[in-house]
Amino acid sequence: MKMTAFLLLIGFLHVSGEALPQNITLVMNKAPLRKVFKEIRKQSGHLFLYDDKLISSGQKADVWLTNVPLKEALEQILANTDIEFEIVEKNIVLRRQPLPVLRYFPAADTAIVPQVTGKVTDEKGEPLIGTTVMVKGSKQGAVADVNGVFHLKNVAKDAVLEFRFTGYTSREVGLDGRSTLTISLTIDNSKLEEVVVVGYGAQKKANLTGAVDQVSGKDMEDRPVTRVSQALQGMVGT
């Protein structure tokens, strides 16, 4: 008789536990979380498992739930906290959310100019095609195109650029963080001071107005003449 009564009691409790509703209806204003969990336990039959340090006495919540599924109810209640939950059979396990993984993304190097574009011209503004542009102290460089334009990538803001073109004075220009620049080169007058020997004397390049032919000593060695003027006959233009 006692065994039968015991079995009936177990069956009743089992049926009662299964009969507990899984939807939550609860309205509480600024209620402590512990009290909210207690009310949910009464309605769902689920036992809350958590570390006492997880929930402080000052943590409160405003709850407005009407026939809401248990999982959704917990999501709403814990939405503004760092607490996550997991429903395991008839238990609700609470734990603190893991800290997000912080990834370091190095800032772009602010001491570098990503793209430098420039143009090299003469004194009249005409492009100097083929001008050599070098970053001083490095092997990085470029050559001006048919428009006198050149491009350099990833140049230090404080770099010095060297400009060279045959017959023109070379220049060194500080970049100073600029990404565009126009450079003008001037004719190297020292080149015009070179002396050229001509058939009727010696003159500077700058003063030459006629045609000049060059005759080497080898060209004159085998000519049977007694005077230099005779050796030159037929070898220079008139």
C-alpha positions as CSV (number, residue, x, y, z in Angstrom):
1,M,0.0,0.0,0.0
2,K,2.8,2.4,1.0
3,M,4.7,1.4,-2.2
4,T,1.7,2.2,-4.4
5,A,1.1,5.6,-2.8
6,F,4.8,6.4,-3.3
7,L,4.6,5.4,-7.0
8,L,1.5,7.5,-7.5
9,L,3.2,10.5,-5.8
10,I,6.2,10.1,-8.2
11,G,3.9,9.9,-11.2
12,F,2.0,13.0,-10.1
13,L,5.1,15.0,-9.6
14,H,6.4,13.9,-13.0
15,V,3.2,14.9,-14.8
16,S,3.1,18.2,-12.9
17,G,6.6,19.0,-13.9
18,E,5.9,18.3,-17.6
19,A,2.7,20.3,-17.3
20,L,4.4,23.5,-16.3
21,P,4.1,26.1,-19.1
22,Q,7.1,26.9,-21.2
23,N,5.9,30.5,-22.0
24,I,6.5,33.3,-19.5
25,T,4.2,36.0,-18.5
26,L,5.8,38.5,-16.1
27,V,5.7,42.2,-15.4
28,M,8.2,43.7,-13.0
29,N,9.6,47.2,-12.7
30,K,13.2,47.7,-11.7
31,A,13.3,44.3,-10.1
32,P,16.5,42.6,-8.9
33,L,17.7,39.9,-11.4
34,R,17.7,37.3,-8.6
35,K,14.0,38.0,-8.0
36,V,13.2,37.8,-11.8
37,F,15.0,34.5,-12.0
38,K,13.0,33.2,-9.1
39,E,9.7,34.1,-10.8
40,I,10.8,32.4,-14.0
41,R,11.7,29.3,-12.1
42,K,8.2,29.2,-10.6
43,Q,6.6,29.4,-14.0
44,S,8.9,27.1,-16.0
45,G,10.2,24.7,-13.4
46,H,13.8,25.4,-14.6
47,L,16.5,25.7,-12.1
48,F,19.0,28.5,-12.5
49,L,22.7,27.6,-12.0
50,Y,25.3,30.4,-11.7
51,D,28.1,31.7,-9.6
52,D,27.0,34.1,-6.9
53,K,29.7,36.6,-8.1
54,L,28.0,36.8,-11.5
55,I,25.0,38.8,-10.3
56,S,25.4,41.8,-8.0
57,S,22.6,42.9,-5.7
58,G,22.4,46.1,-7.7
59,Q,21.6,44.5,-11.0
60,K,17.9,45.2,-11.9
61,A,15.7,44.8,-14.9
62,D,12.4,46.1,-16.2
63,V,10.4,43.1,-17.4
64,W,7.3,43.2,-19.6
65,L,6.5,39.7,-20.9
66,T,3.2,38.3,-22.0
67,N,3.1,34.6,-23.0
68,V,6.7,34.7,-24.3
69,P,8.7,31.5,-24.9
70,L,11.3,30.9,-22.2
71,K,14.3,31.3,-24.5
72,E,13.0,34.6,-25.8
73,A,12.1,35.8,-22.3
74,L,15.7,35.2,-21.1
75,E,17.2,37.0,-24.2
76,Q,15.1,40.1,-23.4
77,I,15.9,40.1,-19.7
78,L,19.7,39.7,-20.2
79,A,19.9,41.9,-23.3
80,N,21.7,44.8,-21.6
81,T,24.0,42.7,-19.4
82,D,27.2,40.8,-20.0
83,I,25.5,37.5,-19.0
84,E,24.8,34.7,-21.4
85,F,22.7,31.6,-20.8
86,E,22.3,28.0,-22.0
87,I,19.3,25.8,-21.4
88,V,20.3,22.3,-20.5
89,E,17.3,20.1,-20.0
90,K,15.6,21.6,-16.9
91,N,18.5,23.8,-16.0
92,I,19.4,27.3,-17.1
93,V,23.1,27.8,-16.9
94,L,24.3,31.4,-16.6
95,R,27.9,32.6,-17.3
96,R,29.7,35.8,-18.1
97,Q,30.2,36.5,-21.8
98,P,33.8,36.1,-23.0
99,L,35.6,39.3,-23.8
100,P,35.7,40.0,-27.5
101,V,39.0,39.3,-29.3
102,L,40.7,42.6,-30.0
103,R,42.7,42.7,-33.2
104,Y,45.5,45.2,-33.8
105,F,45.5,46.9,-37.1
106,P,48.5,49.1,-37.4
107,A,47.8,52.6,-38.7
108,A,49.1,53.6,-42.1
109,D,52.6,55.0,-41.9
110,T,52.0,58.7,-41.8
111,A,55.6,59.4,-42.7
112,I,55.2,58.0,-46.2
113,V,53.6,59.6,-49.3
114,P,51.9,56.7,-51.1
115,Q,52.1,58.3,-54.6
116,V,54.2,61.1,-55.9
117,T,53.5,62.6,-59.3
118,G,55.5,65.3,-60.9
119,K,56.5,67.1,-64.1
120,V,59.9,68.2,-65.3
121,T,60.2,71.1,-67.8
122,D,62.7,73.5,-69.2
123,E,62.7,77.2,-68.7
124,K,60.1,77.6,-71.4
125,G,57.8,75.1,-69.9
126,E,58.5,72.4,-72.5
127,P,58.7,68.8,-71.1
128,L,62.2,67.4,-70.6
129,I,61.6,63.8,-71.8
130,G,63.9,61.3,-70.2
131,T,64.8,63.3,-67.1
132,T,66.2,61.0,-64.4
133,V,64.5,61.4,-61.0
134,M,66.1,59.7,-58.0
135,V,65.3,59.5,-54.3
136,K,68.5,60.7,-52.8
137,G,70.4,58.0,-50.8
138,S,68.4,55.2,-52.4
139,K,68.0,53.2,-55.6
140,Q,64.4,54.2,-56.0
141,G,63.9,56.3,-59.1
142,A,61.9,57.1,-62.3
143,V,62.3,58.5,-65.7
144,A,60.1,61.3,-67.1
145,D,57.8,60.2,-70.0
146,V,57.0,62.0,-73.2
147,N,55.0,64.6,-71.3
148,G,57.8,65.1,-68.8
149,V,55.7,63.3,-66.1
150,F,57.1,60.9,-63.6
151,H,55.6,58.7,-60.8
152,L,57.1,57.4,-57.5
153,K,55.5,55.2,-54.9
154,N,55.9,55.1,-51.1
155,V,58.3,58.0,-50.7
156,A,59.3,59.3,-47.3
157,K,57.8,62.7,-46.6
158,D,61.2,64.2,-45.9
159,A,62.9,62.7,-48.9
160,V,65.1,64.7,-51.3
161,L,64.6,64.1,-55.0
162,E,67.4,64.5,-57.5
163,F,66.7,65.7,-61.1
164,R,69.3,65.1,-63.9
165,F,69.1,65.9,-67.6
166,T,72.0,66.1,-70.0
167,G,73.0,69.7,-70.7
168,Y,70.9,71.1,-67.8
169,T,71.9,71.9,-64.3
170,S,70.9,69.1,-61.8
171,R,68.6,70.0,-59.0
172,E,67.8,68.6,-55.6
173,V,64.3,69.3,-54.3
174,G,62.9,68.4,-50.8
175,L,59.6,66.6,-51.1
176,D,58.2,68.1,-47.8
177,G,55.3,65.7,-47.8
178,R,53.9,66.8,-51.2
179,S,52.3,64.4,-53.5
180,T,52.5,66.6,-56.7
181,L,55.2,68.9,-57.9
182,T,56.5,70.7,-61.0
183,I,60.2,71.1,-61.5
184,S,62.0,73.4,-64.0
185,L,65.6,72.8,-65.0
186,T,67.8,75.4,-66.5
187,I,70.5,75.1,-69.2
188,D,74.0,74.4,-67.7
189,N,75.9,77.4,-69.1
190,S,79.2,75.9,-68.1
191,K,78.8,73.4,-70.9
192,L,78.7,76.4,-73.3
193,E,82.1,77.6,-72.1
194,E,83.9,74.5,-73.6
195,V,86.5,75.4,-76.3
196,V,86.2,73.8,-79.7
197,V,89.1,73.9,-82.2
198,V,87.9,75.0,-85.7
199,G,89.7,75.3,-89.0
200,Y,90.3,79.0,-88.5
201,G,91.1,79.1,-84.8
202,A,89.5,78.3,-81.5
203,Q,86.1,79.3,-80.4
204,K,83.6,78.7,-77.5
205,K,80.6,76.5,-78.3
206,A,78.3,79.3,-77.5
207,N,79.8,81.4,-80.3
208,L,79.7,78.8,-83.0
209,T,77.4,79.7,-85.9
210,G,78.8,77.5,-88.7
211,A,79.2,73.8,-89.2
212,V,82.1,72.1,-87.4
213,D,83.8,68.9,-88.6
214,Q,86.0,66.8,-86.4
215,V,89.2,65.3,-87.9
216,S,91.4,62.9,-85.9
217,G,95.2,62.6,-86.0
218,K,94.8,59.1,-87.4
219,D,93.0,60.5,-90.4
220,M,96.0,62.7,-91.2
221,E,98.9,60.3,-90.6
222,D,99.1,58.7,-94.0
223,R,98.5,61.8,-96.1
224,P,101.8,62.8,-98.1
225,V,101.6,66.5,-97.4
226,T,103.9,69.0,-95.9
227,R,101.3,71.5,-94.6
228,V,98.4,70.9,-92.2
229,S,96.1,73.0,-94.4
230,Q,96.8,70.6,-97.3
231,A,96.0,67.6,-95.0
232,L,92.7,69.1,-94.2
233,Q,91.6,69.6,-97.8
234,G,88.7,67.4,-98.7
235,M,88.3,66.3,-95.0
236,V,86.2,69.2,-93.7
237,G,83.1,70.8,-95.0
238,T,83.1,74.2,-96.6
